[in-house]
Amino acid sequence: MKQGEVIDADVSDKRTRLKRELAAQGNHRCRIVVTGGPGGGKTTAADLFRREIGDRVVIVPESATLLFSGGFPRCEKPPGLLAAQHAIFHVQRNLEDVQAAQYPERILLCDRGTVDGAAYWPGMPEEFFTEMGTTLERELSRYDGVIFFQSAAVGGMGIEGGNPERKETLKEAAELDARLHKLWEHHPRFIVVKHNPSFFAKIGYGLAELKAMVLELDARRAP
């Protein structure tokens, strides 16, 4: 949370409960989500951070990109959208769990998380979590911190990049960014990297926030 940020009572209450739950887990894996609207720079930041930190970090790739680039069909009709979000959610969760089991001492840097699917769900977010047999709070508690990269679409800039699976218009990207923000802001360790006309300045700020979060979490996990 940034200085001067105003949050409503519901968000504050959820953050307080999640703080208690995360503290009760004690020394455990360090799992950070890098998320945000399309064209925010999150994937670039995650890759640069892994190169900077090296073997201390393992990237959990974005499950949607993994599925669609691997041949999973896209469908714009409601039944197809629902089926796709089911697949994305379970692949994301299992990817995280496999990486956590394989690299128990490393920082897991997740390119999106299990909460993201609620923003892409064709119905209400509550329906998404009910359909998946979980809750927003339960999914948020999987993660130690959240770095939210605001989409360039919020500033009216293009979101073209290296992801051929990106199909959103600027308007759709900005709307997704707002929905994702509303979901993730309930996490007690939620940092926003706002849109900046300079991509390099934005990435630099995001990497600094990510490094600070990792150092804080490492200190908490130390015996």
Secondary structure, DSSP 8 states (H G I E B T S, - for coil): --TT----HHHHHHHHHHHHHHHHT-S--EEEEEE-STTSSHHHHHHHHHHHHGGGEEEE--HHHHHHHTT-----SHHHHHHHHHHHHHHHHHHHHHHHHH-TTSEEEEES-TTTHHHH-SS-HHHHHHHTT--HHHHHTT-SEEEEE--GGGGT-----S-TT----HHHHHHHHHHHHHHHTTSSSEEEE---S-HHHHHHHHHHHHHHHHHHHHHHH--
